[in-house]
Amino acid sequence: MKATAVAHANIALVKYWGKRDDALHLPQAASLAVALDRLRTETSVDLGGAEDILELDGKPASPEQVQRARALLDAAGIREKARIVSRNDFPTAAGLASSASGFAALAVAACAAAGKKRSLEELSALARLGSGSAARSVPGGWAVWENESARQVFSPSHWDLRFCVAICALGPKATGSRDGMRATRESSPYHAAWIEQCRRDLPRALHLLAGKNLDGLGALAESNALRMHADALAAEPPLLYWEPATVGCLQALRSLREERVQAWATIDAGPHVVAICAPETAKQVETRLRAVSGVLDVLVCSPAEGARVVS
Ligand code: DP6
């Protein structure tokens, strides 16, 4: 009645920012993301105790987090109480996306602990109930998510790229993705245009990814992310996720491109910048980002596989 699973966080190149169903976590537009090897969560689930216990990085989780985990277990048909221990290999204090890897690892570990055979599709749909973006961490590699579950469209080895994650602040952000995307959908006058843009971006991104066109895909990912933030900034009240270091990183990448070093930014609902580049230039990109005032650390990641049982 015990199992351990690992999963990786993912970074979207065509972002998910808006739900068509708040309760079921179904997106308004399809998104494309890649799993990142150094952003890894390991979760073990032990079934049969007297109450649900959730421990995150050695500390007891909040009642709301326990409730989210329980909802996922209920949806999986697991009635037994669970002791869940989850550990991130990366600094969660910085507010890096740990919910995607966390819920993907939880779905896989819980079903394994309960002896329930589930397809990748079913596991992805379960993880989605914890957090929408977690659906994409189950198949891993390059994944597209549109409806109940996400599917891998290219394996992690399809294209050897690097993703330099520049940590631009410490501490959790003021408005989480869930509340932020709801507020944006309900109050941004640009939201319909943003969703239309994502629907145009996805087929183009898949074509550029298939052709391994770094200039094309990098530029598309950067403009998709900036448009997501433009939509969030247009919410009432406005959602500003950036720190001065965020802008510093965007400018550093722009000047690198002027020097013919190809690197582009993407930014989730937080201050951190993820630079997309080729392996040959990753060191240069890392060094330049580290020199930006306010950047606390840079993690250089490669594409990773999906969620899996390890014991
Ligand atoms: C900006 O998956 O965290 O990272 O479904 O409400 O749990 P919920 O939101 P979440 O949102 C992620 C938003 C994003 C973009 C993305 O990953 O596509």
Residues whose N, C-alpha, C, O or C-beta is under 5 A from the ligand:
A	BS01	DP6	A12 V14 K15 Y16 H25 S31 G130 S131 G132 S133 A134 S177 R178 D268 A269
